[in-house]
Amino acid sequence: MTNEFVAIAVARARKRRDEARSNLSEAEAELEHQKAAGTSVGALAALKLQVEMYTELVAKYDVIIAAYEAE
């Protein structure tokens, strides 16, 4: 791969990772808010699933970025 391609790919992956981190922070805050408000177990489970999804997404982007940077 060319250096230009790698640089573009890394920049895009970093942007998406940053978006996922932002979404993760929002989901964590909402989960804590809903826990404090005494929200139903079903709604809390959905929020926990959302937090897990964003956590995994951030981790996957970290792997992608590391792979591109190793090129």
NUKOLMI-942658 format. One record per atom (N, C-alpha, C): residue number from 1; residue in three letters; x, y, z; atom name. Coordinates in pm, whole numbers, plus 50000, padded with zeros to 5 digits. Atoms other than C-alpha are relative to their C-alpha. Example, Ala and Ser with C-alpha at 12.3 -4.5 7.8 and 13.67 -1.06 7.14 Angstrom:
BEGIN
- resi:resn:xx:yy:zz:name
- 1:ALA:50089:49881:50000:N
- 1:ALA:51230:49550:50780:CA
- 1:ALA:50090:50120:50000:C
- 2:SER:49918:49881:49994:N
- 2:SER:51367:49894:50714:CA
- 2:SER:49923:50109:50073:C
This chain:
BEGIN
- resi:resn:xx:yy:zz:name
- 1:MET:50084:49881:50000:N
- 1:MET:50000:50000:50000:CA
- 1:MET:50088:50125:50000:C
- 2:THR:49923:49876:50002:N
- 2:THR:50115:50350:49935:CA
- 2:THR:49985:50073:50132:C
- 3:ASN:50005:49922:49877:N
- 3:ASN:50192:50585:50217:CA
- 3:ASN:49878:50090:50005:C
- 4:GLU:50117:49911:50006:N
- 4:GLU:49915:50817:50102:CA
- 4:GLU:49873:49923:50036:C
- 5:PHE:50117:50082:49969:N
- 5:PHE:49657:50537:50117:CA
- 5:PHE:49996:49968:50148:C
- 6:VAL:49993:50034:49858:N
- 6:VAL:49773:50433:50463:CA
- 6:VAL:49964:50122:50085:C
- 7:ALA:50029:49879:49924:N
- 7:ALA:49759:50792:50588:CA
- 7:ALA:49851:50032:49997:C
- 8:ILE:50144:49974:50013:N
- 8:ILE:49404:50835:50457:CA
- 8:ILE:49922:49897:50081:C
- 9:ALA:50070:50106:49927:N
- 9:ALA:49294:50500:50601:CA
- 9:ALA:50011:50021:50151:C
- 10:VAL:49980:49977:49857:N
- 10:VAL:49443:50581:50942:CA
- 10:VAL:49918:50120:50046:C
- 11:ALA:50077:49880:49964:N
- 11:ALA:49283:50926:50946:CA
- 11:ALA:49851:49967:50009:C
- 12:ARG:50142:50038:49997:N
- 12:ARG:48942:50779:50863:CA
- 12:ARG:49968:49910:50120:C
- 13:ALA:50022:50090:49886:N
- 13:ALA:48976:50504:51121:CA
- 13:ALA:50005:50076:50132:C
- 14:ARG:49993:49920:49877:N
- 14:ARG:49080:50755:51386:CA
- 14:ARG:49874:50084:50018:C
- 15:LYS:50122:49919:49991:N
- 15:LYS:48782:50975:51304:CA
- 15:LYS:49883:49914:50046:C
- 16:ARG:50109:50089:49961:N
- 16:ARG:48543:50682:51331:CA
- 16:ARG:50017:49951:50143:C
- 17:ARG:49975:50042:49862:N
- 17:ARG:48709:50565:51652:CA
- 17:ARG:49962:50111:50096:C
- 18:ASP:50034:49887:49914:N
- 18:ASP:48673:50912:51801:CA
- 18:ASP:49848:50017:50010:C
- 19:GLU:50146:49994:49998:N
- 19:GLU:48304:50915:51703:CA
- 19:GLU:49944:49889:50089:C
- 20:ALA:50045:50112:49918:N
- 20:ALA:48260:50573:51863:CA
- 20:ALA:50028:50028:50148:C
- 21:ARG:49969:49965:49860:N
- 21:ARG:48433:50695:52180:CA
- 21:ARG:49901:50102:50054:C
- 22:SER:50098:49900:49959:N
- 22:SER:48202:50995:52193:CA
- 22:SER:49864:49934:50027:C
- 23:ASN:50126:50072:49982:N
- 23:ASN:47899:50770:52148:CA
- 23:ASN:50004:49911:50124:C
- 24:LEU:49982:50083:49881:N
- 24:LEU:48037:50539:52416:CA
- 24:LEU:49982:50084:50126:C
- 25:SER:50013:49912:49884:N
- 25:SER:48068:50826:52661:CA
- 25:SER:49856:50041:50023:C
- 26:GLU:50142:49963:49989:N
- 26:GLU:47713:50937:52588:CA
- 26:GLU:49916:49883:50051:C
- 27:ALA:50076:50118:49958:N
- 27:ALA:47581:50583:52629:CA
- 27:ALA:50026:49967:50147:C
- 28:GLU:49967:50025:49860:N
- 28:GLU:47765:50538:52959:CA
- 28:GLU:49930:50101:50092:C
- 29:ALA:50066:49897:49921:N
- 29:ALA:47629:50867:53089:CA
- 29:ALA:49850:49975:50008:C
- 30:GLU:50144:50028:50002:N
- 30:GLU:47276:50778:52983:CA
- 30:GLU:49967:49878:50087:C
- 31:LEU:50021:50118:49916:N
- 31:LEU:47307:50437:53149:CA
- 31:LEU:50003:50037:50147:C
- 32:GLU:49992:49958:49860:N
- 32:GLU:47415:50596:53477:CA
- 32:GLU:49880:50085:50039:C
- 33:HIS:50118:49915:49975:N
- 33:HIS:47135:50852:53451:CA
- 33:HIS:49875:49914:50019:C
- 34:GLN:50118:50085:49994:N
- 34:GLN:46876:50583:53388:CA
- 34:GLN:50002:49909:50124:C
- 35:LYS:49990:50080:49877:N
- 35:LYS:47009:50368:53674:CA
- 35:LYS:49954:50083:50120:C
- 36:ALA:50037:49911:49888:N
- 36:ALA:46973:50663:53911:CA
- 36:ALA:49851:50031:50000:C
- 37:ALA:50142:49968:50012:N
- 37:ALA:46622:50728:53781:CA
- 37:ALA:49910:49879:50027:C
- 38:GLY:50079:50120:49972:N
- 38:GLY:46515:50371:53855:CA
- 38:GLY:49928:49945:49879:C
- 39:THR:50059:50047:50126:N
- 39:THR:46445:50279:53495:CA
- 39:THR:49987:49847:50001:C
- 40:SER:50027:50144:50005:N
- 40:SER:46315:49932:53411:CA
- 40:SER:50123:49921:49959:C
- 41:VAL:49887:50090:50027:N
- 41:VAL:46550:49638:53385:CA
- 41:VAL:50021:49983:49849:C
- 42:GLY:49990:50017:50145:N
- 42:GLY:46473:49595:53014:CA
- 42:GLY:50069:50116:49933:C
- 43:ALA:49937:49881:50059:N
- 43:ALA:46570:49951:52929:CA
- 43:ALA:50147:50007:50040:C
- 44:LEU:49860:49999:49956:N
- 44:LEU:46887:49923:53136:CA
- 44:LEU:50082:49896:49924:C
- 45:ALA:49930:50104:50077:N
- 45:ALA:46978:49600:52957:CA
- 45:ALA:50031:50048:49859:C
- 46:ALA:49977:49945:50134:N
- 46:ALA:46939:49774:52623:CA
- 46:ALA:50113:50101:50001:C
- 47:LEU:49892:49901:49989:N
- 47:LEU:47164:50057:52737:CA
- 47:LEU:50135:49932:50025:C
- 48:LYS:49876:50074:49975:N
- 48:LYS:47423:49809:52868:CA
- 48:LYS:50051:49938:49871:C
- 49:LEU:49962:50058:50128:N
- 49:LEU:47421:49637:52531:CA
- 49:LEU:50060:50106:49908:C
- 50:GLN:49948:49890:50081:N
- 50:GLN:47476:49971:52360:CA
- 50:GLN:50141:50037:50046:C
- 51:VAL:49868:49970:49947:N
- 51:VAL:47773:50044:52588:CA
- 51:VAL:50100:49893:49955:C
- 52:GLU:49911:50109:50043:N
- 52:GLU:47922:49701:52511:CA
- 52:GLU:50031:50010:49852:C
- 53:MET:49980:49988:50143:N
- 53:MET:47873:49756:52138:CA
- 53:MET:50103:50108:49968:C
- 54:TYR:49905:49892:50027:N
- 54:TYR:48057:50089:52141:CA
- 54:TYR:50139:49968:50054:C
- 55:THR:49871:50041:49946:N
- 55:THR:48333:49945:52361:CA
- 55:THR:50072:49909:49901:C
- 56:GLU:49942:50090:50100:N
- 56:GLU:48390:49667:52107:CA
- 56:GLU:50038:50075:49873:C
- 57:LEU:49972:49923:50121:N
- 57:LEU:48375:49913:51818:CA
- 57:LEU:50129:50081:50016:C
- 58:VAL:49878:49924:49975:N
- 58:VAL:48644:50134:51973:CA
- 58:VAL:50121:49906:49996:C
- 59:ALA:49890:50096:49999:N
- 59:ALA:48862:49827:52031:CA
- 59:ALA:50034:49953:49858:C
- 60:LYS:49976:50043:50139:N
- 60:LYS:48819:49716:51668:CA
- 60:LYS:50070:50109:49921:C
- 61:TYR:49931:49891:50070:N
- 61:TYR:48917:50057:51538:CA
- 61:TYR:50145:50013:50048:C
- 62:ASP:49863:49998:49950:N
- 62:ASP:49225:50048:51764:CA
- 62:ASP:50085:49895:49927:C
- 63:VAL:49929:50107:50070:N
- 63:VAL:49324:49717:51599:CA
- 63:VAL:50024:50039:49854:C
- 64:ILE:49986:49958:50140:N
- 64:ILE:49260:49855:51250:CA
- 64:ILE:50109:50105:49987:C
- 65:ILE:49901:49893:50005:N
- 65:ILE:49468:50164:51321:CA
- 65:ILE:50141:49941:50021:C
- 66:ALA:49869:50062:49974:N
- 66:ALA:49753:49955:51464:CA
- 66:ALA:50048:49921:49878:C
- 67:ALA:49963:50078:50119:N
- 67:ALA:49747:49729:51157:CA
- 67:ALA:50046:50090:49887:C
- 68:TYR:49959:49907:50105:N
- 68:TYR:49762:50021:50916:CA
- 68:TYR:50134:50065:50034:C
- 69:GLU:49874:49934:49961:N
- 69:GLU:50040:50188:51114:CA
- 69:GLU:50118:49905:49993:C
- 70:ALA:49893:50098:50011:N
- 70:ALA:50239:49864:51104:CA
- 70:ALA:50042:49978:49855:C
- 71:GLU:49968:50015:50143:N
- 71:GLU:50233:49873:50723:CA
- 71:GLU:50126:50075:49964:C
